Amino acid sequence: MHYVHQMAFPTLRVITVTGNGKVTVQANYVQLQIEVNTEGMNVREAQQENANIMNRVIQSILALNIPREDIQTAAFNVYPHYDFIEGKQVFRGYEVTNAITVKVKDISQIGTVIDTAVQNGANRISGIQFKIENVDTSYQQALRLALQNAQAKAKTIAETMKLPLHPQPIEIVEENEAGPVLFKSVSMAENSATPIEQGQMTISATVRVKFQY
């Protein structure tokens, strides 16, 4: 008769906690998209009208001391439009859409930029995004806070349960989160300066840590 000797391996006992860290910062620039839409039965005429208006919009923005390198083309599209009348497709003209993105470093100037663009023929301001230049630096601070938070949680659990907590973690997983974006959208501006509230941006980091005890 053969006997099989099985080795007894100690079960790994772990405490798994989730640590969170947040850093609040002020945005230091704004990015917005400005669109010009024109329609016409003749595609060339609709494109030419659109180009004339967009050039006027760009020149008016440059006059506000926005650097040319901070103005970029985002999209240019030409769409034919049709109506269906009594089951028949009837062509009703072309729509030309031209969009630019503008980076505004002086946040207090954003309302003036919007009003100026609209007054010079822009049809739509499709989005306003508040951003920060060095987001990675702020994220590293949030990550540090998240790790400290995880360590504090594990310590509290161990002390409460009277467990001998190992000082070194055996696994650390950084959870992916979406970057901070503050977003607003407006269709048209009023005659007076459009008020845009900056607000604060929160950058978050989350880690999942396993401690052995």
N, C-alpha and C positions, 0 to 999 in steps of 0.2 A: 504494500500500500504506500502510495506516494503522498507526501504532505507538502502543501504549498504554503510557504511562509510569506505573509503579506506585511509589507512595511507600513507602519502607521505614520502618515504625514500630517503634521499639524495644519488645521484649517486656518487660512489667512483671514484675520479679522480686520475689517476696515471701517472707517467712518468716512462717508462721502458727503461733502457739503458743496453748496453753490455760493460763490462769492460774487458780490456786485460792487461796482465802483462807478461813480458819476462825477464829472467835472463840468461846471457851468462856465461858459465863455461868451464873450460878445463877438458877433460877426464883424469881420473887417472889410468885406466887400459884398456887393450884390450882383447877381447875374440875372438878366431878364431877356425875354424873347419878344421882339417887336415884329409884327406882321403887316404886310400891305397886300390887300386883295383887290383885284380889278376884274371886271367882266366885259365881254364884248363878243359880237358876232364874228369879228375878224381876229384871229389869234395874234397876228403881228401887231395890230393896233392895241389889243389888250396888254401884250407884253411891253410895248413901248410906253403906254400910260403907266404901267406898273413901275417900270424902270425910272421914269421921270419922278414919280412920287417917292420911290425909295431913295433916289439920289438926294431929293430935297430933305427927306427925313435924316439921312446920314450926315448931310452938311449941317443941319441944325444941331445934331448931337455933337459933331466935331466943334461947333461954335461954343459949346459948353465946356470946352477943354477936356473932352474925353479923348484919349489917344486913339489914333486910327487902329493900332494893333489890338485894342480892346473891343473892336467891332468886327464881327465875323459873320459870314453867310452861314445860316443854319439849314435852310431848305429852299428849294425853288421847284414849283410844280405847276403843270398846266393840265387842267381837267376839262374835257368836253361835257356839257350838261344836256340831258334829254328829258323831255316830258312825254308821258304816254297818254295820248288823246284818242279815245274810242279804239283802244287796242293797238294803236300805231305809235311808233317811236318818232317823236318830233324833236329835231335839234333846236336848242334854244341859246346856244352860245358857249363861249369858253370862260373858264375861271382861272386866273393866274394868281398864284400865291407865292410871295417872296418873304422869307423870314430871316432876320438877323439876330444874333445874340450880342448883348452889350454888357461889358463888365464895368461896374461903377464902383470905384474905390472909395469915394466920398459918399457914405450912406445917406447923409443929410441931403444929398443932391438927387436922390432917386425920384422923388415926386416931381421935380422940375424936369428930369429926363423924360418921364412918362408924358407929362403935359405937353412938352415941346414936340415929342414924336407924334402925338395925336393931333396937335394943332397943325402939323405939317403933312398930314394925310395918312398916318398909320391907322389901320382899322381895328387892331387888336393887340393887346399886351397879354400874351398867353401865359406867362408865368414869372414869378419873382422868387428867386432862391437866395436866401442869406447864407453865406459861406465864410469859412475861415481859411487863411493861407496855410498855416502849419497845423493841420488837424492831427498829424501823427504825434506831435509833441503832447498835445492834450490827451490823446488816446493812451499814450504810455503812462500818463499820470493816473488816468482812470483804471488802467490795468493794475498798476501798483496798489491802488486802493482796493480793488477787487480781491487781490491776493491776500492783503491784510485782513479783509473782511472774512474770507474763507478760513484763515488761520484762527481768527477770533471765534468764529462759530464752532470750529472743531474743539477748541480749548474749552468753550462753555459746555459742550456736550460731554466731553471727557470728565470735566470736574463734576458735573451734575450726576453722571452715571458712575463716578469714582473709577474711571478707567485709566490705565497707564498709557497715555498718548505718546506715540513715537514722535520725536521732534521733526523728523524729515517726512515730507509727503512722498508717496510711492507713485502717484500719477497726477498730472496736471493737464487739463484739457481746456483750451481757450475756445469759448463759444463765439461763433460769428454773429455779428449784429449789423444791421443796416447803418450806414453813416448818418450823421446828423444833417437834416435838411429842414429849413424853415421855408414853407412854400405858401405863396399867396397868388391869386390870379385876379385880374381886373379886365373888363372888356373895353371900357372907355374911361377917359379921365374927365373930371369936371373942369370948369373954367379956371378955378383957383387951383393952387398947388395941391396935388393929390397927397393926402396924408398916408404915410406908410410907417407903421410901427415896427421898430427893429426887433425888440424883444431879446431874449437870451436863448442860447443854444446849449443843449445838454448832450455831452458825449459820454456814452456808457461803455463799460466793459464787463464781461461775465466770464468767470472761470469755474470749472468743476474739478474739485481736488479730492483725492483719496488719501487718507492718513491711516497708517497701520497702528494697531494697538494690541 
